[in-house]
Amino acid sequence: MFPNNWLTDAQKRIAPHIRTTPLTQDSQRSLWLKWENRQITGSFKLRGALNKVLLLEDWERQAGLVTASAGNHGQGLAYAAKLSGAPVKVFASEHAVPRKVEAMRALGADVELVPGGYEQAEATAIRYAAENGKTFVSPYNDAGVIAGQGTIALEILAQNPATAEMTWYVPVSGGGLLSGVGLALKQANPKARLVGVQAKNSAFMHSLFTRDTQEGVPDLPSLADGLTGAVEAGAITIPLVRQVADEIVLVEEEAIARAVALAWENYGETVEGSGAVALAAALNGSNGPGALVILSGGNIQPDVHADILQKIGKLQ
């Protein structure tokens, strides 16, 4: 489906504009931890958004960029738009995390809040872009975005080639990160084990993976706010996820909260719920010789983070 140099070209394209994020080891738990919360916008989403924007023609950028986002992709796209001098409009749920909304606006995005959840914001954004001649940049349903996300895996494999033999835990919502990482990992080691992780409260990709449908899936509030909402019908990530993932597992809200707390207490790292799901799953998994965990973002509302630390502290 994609040329052999697809991922390496993306890596070269975005390298001057992003950070190489740390990869650390927790030998006690047999974990390697990739801290994408340390990325410039606090999330891996910058990689995919930037790669896509740099691939666009000048006229596509100048027409104006439009997206839907829970916040992290919107920040990434706003940052990329600023670099290229393009205007950007983001549609977000009225329930979006205030810190993320503020961050998108601080980067120059025109943010419009939409009644309902992410699914409603995405539908509104797609319709607005089509009706107004704008360039829609999906957070996941786009080959350029997927390639950008896959650069995380290339970076990890360069930092520690031995991780190719481990089980990889990767957050999943629309599947852009899981698809890109999976394609890179399976090129390095076709037998590598790749596990997608999603919040049980909003298990849309899990349902597509296991039942081939999203029908009847509840979309409940979750600490992993960036992973909620239905997947766009016909998204290219649906077959890609089936191709590269060995399993998609679900984690409960308490497990997500405990992972957020552990990241702070053991590693001194602030991660959001969406970034902590993979750690939550790895802590409960049977990881053989070791596991690689992608902590995909750190843009958590400060009071929510403080509340989690207080509650988990009382439970321990």
VMD Tcl script that draws the C-alpha trace (Angstrom):
set ca {
  {0.00 0.00 0.00}
  {2.89 2.37 0.79}
  {6.37 2.74 -0.76}
  {9.39 1.42 1.17}
  {10.80 4.91 1.78}
  {7.46 6.29 2.98}
  {8.41 6.36 6.68}
  {12.05 7.34 6.29}
  {11.08 10.24 4.03}
  {8.63 11.44 6.67}
  {11.36 11.21 9.30}
  {13.73 13.37 7.22}
  {10.95 15.83 6.44}
  {9.93 16.55 10.03}
  {13.28 16.07 11.80}
  {14.31 19.76 11.73}
  {11.08 20.77 13.46}
  {10.53 18.20 16.23}
  {12.29 16.84 19.30}
  {13.82 13.42 19.62}
  {12.01 12.32 22.77}
  {13.60 10.26 25.55}
  {13.51 6.47 25.73}
  {14.16 5.23 29.26}
  {14.29 1.86 30.97}
  {12.50 0.62 34.07}
  {14.47 -2.56 34.71}
  {12.38 -3.43 37.76}
  {9.26 -3.76 35.57}
  {11.07 -4.86 32.39}
  {9.77 -1.80 30.55}
  {11.16 0.63 28.02}
  {9.27 3.91 28.04}
  {9.00 6.36 25.13}
  {8.09 9.80 26.47}
  {6.18 11.60 23.72}
  {4.76 13.88 26.41}
  {8.12 15.63 25.97}
  {7.34 16.52 22.34}
  {7.13 20.24 21.51}
  {3.34 20.44 21.78}
  {3.20 17.86 24.57}
  {2.03 15.07 22.27}
  {3.07 12.78 19.40}
  {0.37 14.38 17.26}
  {2.80 17.06 16.08}
  {4.63 14.44 14.00}
  {1.68 13.46 11.83}
  {0.24 16.95 11.49}
  {3.61 18.40 10.51}
  {4.36 15.71 7.95}
  {0.96 16.21 6.34}
  {1.23 20.00 6.19}
  {4.72 19.83 4.66}
  {3.38 17.46 1.99}
  {0.59 19.84 0.95}
  {0.81 22.16 -2.02}
  {1.09 25.87 -1.23}
  {-2.43 26.51 -2.48}
  {-3.82 23.79 -0.20}
  {-2.19 25.40 2.82}
  {-3.23 28.92 1.89}
  {-6.84 27.84 1.35}
  {-6.90 27.29 5.10}
  {-6.49 24.14 7.17}
  {-9.41 22.59 9.03}
  {-9.54 19.72 11.48}
  {-11.42 18.15 14.34}
  {-9.53 17.45 17.54}
  {-9.82 16.63 21.20}
  {-6.86 18.99 21.50}
  {-3.53 17.35 20.75}
  {-3.89 17.05 16.97}
  {-5.26 20.59 16.92}
  {-2.13 21.83 18.68}
  {0.08 19.91 16.29}
  {-1.74 21.27 13.25}
  {-1.69 24.82 14.62}
  {2.06 24.56 15.20}
  {2.61 23.21 11.68}
  {0.35 25.90 10.21}
  {2.32 28.59 12.02}
  {5.57 27.28 10.50}
  {4.08 27.40 7.01}
  {2.06 30.60 7.38}
  {-1.30 28.91 6.90}
  {-4.56 29.76 8.70}
  {-6.13 26.94 10.72}
  {-9.58 26.29 12.18}
  {-10.23 23.52 14.71}
  {-13.60 22.08 15.64}
  {-13.61 20.55 19.11}
  {-16.23 19.09 21.40}
  {-17.82 21.41 23.92}
  {-16.44 18.95 26.49}
  {-12.83 19.34 25.35}
  {-10.20 19.80 28.05}
  {-9.89 23.57 28.68}
  {-6.09 23.42 28.80}
  {-6.02 21.88 25.32}
  {-8.45 24.44 23.92}
  {-6.38 27.28 25.36}
  {-3.18 25.76 23.94}
  {-4.69 25.49 20.44}
  {-5.75 29.12 20.55}
  {-2.35 30.21 21.88}
  {-0.77 28.62 18.80}
  {-3.04 30.67 16.54}
  {-5.91 28.30 15.85}
  {-9.47 29.51 15.50}
  {-11.24 27.01 17.77}
  {-14.98 26.43 17.51}
  {-16.67 24.28 20.14}
  {-19.38 21.93 18.89}
  {-22.27 20.45 20.94}
  {-21.74 16.74 21.58}
  {-18.59 14.66 21.50}
  {-15.69 14.14 19.12}
  {-17.84 12.39 16.53}
  {-20.01 15.51 16.15}
  {-16.96 17.78 15.98}
  {-15.40 15.65 13.23}
  {-18.58 15.60 11.14}
  {-18.88 19.38 11.48}
  {-15.26 19.92 10.47}
  {-15.50 17.71 7.37}
  {-18.69 19.44 6.27}
  {-17.28 22.93 6.90}
  {-14.11 22.20 4.91}
  {-16.08 20.83 1.95}
  {-18.55 23.70 1.88}
  {-15.88 26.42 2.17}
  {-13.08 25.10 -0.02}
  {-10.75 24.44 2.90}
  {-8.17 21.66 3.33}
  {-9.30 19.08 5.87}
  {-6.49 17.37 7.79}
  {-7.73 14.28 9.58}
  {-6.09 13.34 12.89}
  {-5.76 9.74 11.66}
  {-7.48 9.00 8.33}
  {-4.62 10.19 6.14}
  {-1.48 8.50 4.80}
  {0.71 11.54 5.47}
  {-0.45 11.75 9.07}
  {0.07 8.02 9.59}
  {3.60 8.26 8.19}
  {4.43 11.06 10.58}
  {3.20 9.05 13.55}
  {5.23 6.06 12.39}
  {8.44 8.05 12.84}
  {8.12 7.36 16.57}
  {8.87 3.71 15.89}
  {11.88 4.53 13.70}
  {13.19 6.72 16.51}
  {12.68 4.00 19.15}
  {14.36 1.34 17.03}
  {17.37 3.62 16.51}
  {17.56 4.35 20.24}
  {17.36 0.66 21.21}
  {17.22 -1.93 18.41}
  {16.52 -4.68 20.96}
  {13.00 -3.34 21.46}
  {12.05 -4.94 18.12}
  {11.96 -8.26 19.99}
  {9.64 -6.97 22.72}
  {5.88 -6.53 23.04}
  {4.88 -2.98 22.09}
  {1.93 -1.24 23.79}
  {0.48 1.68 21.84}
  {-2.58 3.87 22.54}
  {-5.31 3.64 19.90}
  {-8.36 5.71 19.00}
  {-8.69 6.42 15.28}
  {-5.66 4.23 14.66}
  {-3.16 6.63 13.08}
  {-0.48 6.04 15.69}
  {-1.03 2.28 15.88}
  {-0.98 1.97 12.08}
  {2.20 3.99 11.57}
  {4.05 2.39 14.46}
  {2.90 -1.07 13.40}
  {4.07 -0.68 9.81}
  {7.52 0.43 10.99}
  {7.80 -2.25 13.66}
  {6.71 -5.11 11.41}
  {9.25 -4.01 8.79}
  {11.94 -4.35 11.45}
  {10.60 -7.63 12.81}
  {7.55 -9.28 11.19}
  {7.11 -11.43 14.30}
  {7.04 -8.49 16.71}
  {3.99 -8.38 18.98}
  {1.95 -5.16 18.78}
  {-0.85 -4.43 21.23}
  {-3.22 -1.48 20.83}
  {-4.71 -0.09 24.04}
  {-7.98 1.78 24.39}
  {-10.18 2.97 27.25}
  {-13.06 0.61 27.94}
  {-15.37 3.63 28.18}
  {-14.97 4.40 24.45}
  {-13.94 1.20 22.70}
  {-14.70 1.98 19.06}
  {-11.54 0.68 17.39}
  {-11.58 -2.36 19.66}
  {-15.10 -3.12 18.43}
  {-14.07 -2.66 14.79}
  {-11.08 -4.94 15.36}
  {-13.01 -7.69 17.14}
  {-16.56 -7.38 15.73}
  {-16.08 -5.47 12.46}
  {-18.62 -2.86 13.57}
  {-18.97 0.18 15.82}
  {-22.68 -0.32 16.29}
  {-23.83 -0.20 19.90}
  {-20.52 1.04 21.32}
  {-21.08 3.53 24.17}
  {-19.06 6.75 24.19}
  {-18.67 7.46 27.89}
  {-16.50 10.10 29.54}
  {-12.93 8.92 30.11}
  {-9.66 10.14 31.57}
  {-8.34 9.19 28.14}
  {-10.28 12.04 26.52}
  {-8.06 12.03 23.42}
  {-9.05 8.44 22.62}
  {-12.82 8.84 22.71}
  {-15.26 9.00 19.80}
  {-16.19 6.89 16.82}
  {-13.84 6.21 13.89}
  {-14.68 7.83 10.55}
  {-16.50 5.34 8.32}
  {-14.17 3.82 5.75}
  {-11.01 5.15 7.41}
  {-7.82 3.70 5.98}
  {-6.68 2.95 9.51}
  {-9.32 0.23 9.95}
  {-7.69 -2.28 7.56}
  {-4.22 -1.09 8.57}
  {-4.87 -1.77 12.24}
  {-6.16 -5.24 11.37}
  {-2.98 -5.80 9.35}
  {-0.43 -4.76 11.97}
  {-2.00 -5.23 15.40}
  {-1.93 -8.59 17.16}
  {-4.46 -7.51 19.76}
  {-6.38 -4.52 21.09}
  {-6.98 -4.53 24.83}
  {-9.21 -2.36 26.98}
  {-8.31 -0.70 30.27}
  {-10.59 0.52 33.05}
  {-10.62 4.10 34.32}
  {-9.00 3.16 37.63}
  {-6.11 1.47 35.81}
  {-5.62 4.61 33.70}
  {-5.57 6.77 36.83}
  {-3.05 4.47 38.51}
  {-0.80 4.67 35.46}
  {-0.97 8.48 35.47}
  {-0.02 8.44 39.15}
  {2.78 5.91 38.65}
  {4.29 7.96 35.83}
  {4.54 10.91 38.19}
  {5.59 9.09 41.35}
  {8.13 6.72 39.76}
  {9.44 8.67 36.79}
  {8.58 12.31 37.56}
  {6.63 12.55 34.30}
  {3.26 14.22 33.74}
  {1.13 12.19 31.34}
  {-2.50 12.52 30.37}
  {-4.98 9.67 30.48}
  {-4.67 9.05 26.74}
  {-0.92 8.76 27.14}
  {-1.16 6.47 30.16}
  {-3.38 3.71 28.73}
  {-0.44 1.82 27.23}
  {1.40 1.88 30.54}
  {-1.74 0.66 32.30}
  {-1.95 -2.33 29.96}
  {1.77 -3.13 30.19}
  {1.62 -3.17 33.99}
  {-1.08 -5.83 33.77}
  {0.46 -7.79 30.89}
  {2.70 -10.81 30.64}
  {5.58 -9.20 28.79}
  {8.18 -11.96 28.49}
  {11.62 -10.48 27.88}
  {10.30 -6.93 28.11}
  {7.83 -4.43 26.79}
  {7.94 -1.09 25.00}
  {5.39 1.50 26.07}
  {4.55 4.66 24.14}
  {3.36 7.41 26.47}
  {1.76 9.52 23.81}
  {1.02 12.82 25.53}
  {1.09 14.92 28.66}
  {-1.55 17.61 28.16}
  {-3.63 16.90 31.22}
  {-5.69 19.51 33.05}
  {-3.60 20.40 36.16}
  {-6.48 20.05 38.61}
  {-7.39 16.65 37.14}
  {-3.79 15.51 37.55}
  {-3.69 16.72 41.15}
  {-7.00 15.00 41.89}
  {-5.72 11.70 40.47}
  {-2.57 11.84 42.58}
  {-4.59 12.57 45.70}
  {-7.13 9.80 45.10}
  {-4.58 7.14 44.15}
  {-2.42 8.13 47.11}
  {-5.35 7.42 49.44}
  {-5.94 4.01 47.85}
  {-2.35 2.90 48.35}
}
mol new
graphics top color blue
foreach p $ca { graphics top sphere $p radius 0.5 }
foreach p [lrange $ca 0 end-1] q [lrange $ca 1 end] { graphics top cylinder $p $q radius 0.2 }
display resetview
